[in-house]
């Protein structure tokens, strides 16, 4: 839940961490040029802070979500998936505390009429005088007032108060209200978790920094239900596990940290909370929160719904309301972090090359196939190889320009492997396999390609 505690709420272009200025601008422009991310409704002038993933970006984000699902659900025996509706009964949001308390403090500048998050003034700039903070430009700021971040809409044709529903501001509540359904139908014993990925909506006062803070975004959340008393151990377990997930997928440890919340940052019910933070070009900022939420959520829903959400422990013959450990991540923020961390410029053959050093599992395109020449049977053979690879993962074909240029184009979207068909391929069936990071090449028989690439990609 938004608690106003993120260490930064930066505006695009504000360097706060000593990173070279302009890295974000380079990434935003590369993302557009190479089909990773476009501005929403661009031909109509765009819609503020809304973004569309292009053909390359959609693969990247899918891979991030798949890597999360694989790790959080498939690889464990004790976490089950769920896919809940975005619109939920309005009482859900009263029970959860969102109607009363999901708000941020807002101030207006009386001069330029811009609205700012009052708790982030120290990191924001005046739109008219960008080198000054809001309120330091001669404009007076209003008193702070609370602004609820939930988007409202109406269910059915009548637009009155009785038909108000909310676009969910988090996916978590879907897991809490389905706790008993999952328990009853799946015959689970504690501890076990319920996981979900999906869209959430928050009417953020100051969205910004590309994909970092938007009003429509996707979350990857898991609620892990445990016996009270075992919560501390699981809280420690999930903090480490979630930090390690980013490192395993290639984030440099020096750009990642785990920040434990101070006592005064904690929600009244929280028994502990820590953020995994990434060092973005605009400063250290939250990627994911891991919280020990105690029994707050299940107790609230039991009270508001009148349904029993307790658990009977067959082993100890006790009945209790489970505690919950919640790792709550953002798919778009994680995608942005993987993109920023992968971005690199180096020198190859006397030229500066831009390369996205994605972990092969996250790379949008896994391999590109190039015929060395447009004759000699090279294009036909390359197409044949392409057809063999296609059912397994996204691949591209490119026969335009010098081989160096073709490699560069793939480096820019982070394709880890390049396969070149040359005269020797026609003679002995071997191709060259080029590694994006080492820029080295080896020869491999075409019949070994699928198995070898699957091994290297899924590793
Ligand atoms: P913040 O303090 O940055 O507003 P939060 O603490 O309110 O975030 P949570 O409610 O814990 O965030 O949500 C879990 C995750 O969902 C966040 O760590 C983040 O990755 C993602 N998230 C939350 N709000 C947004 C947003 N407006 N845009 C993109 N991702 C978001």
Boltz pocket constraint, residues with backbone or C-beta under 6 A from the ligand:
constraints:
  - pocket:
      binder: B
      contacts: [[A, 1], [A, 2], [A, 3], [A, 4], [A, 5], [A, 6], [A, 169], [A, 170], [A, 202], [A, 204], [A, 211], [A, 212], [A, 213], [A, 214], [A, 215], [A, 216], [A, 217], [A, 218], [A, 219], [A, 286], [A, 287], [A, 288], [A, 289], [A, 328], [A, 329], [A, 330], [A, 331], [A, 332], [A, 333], [A, 334]]
      max_distance: 6.0
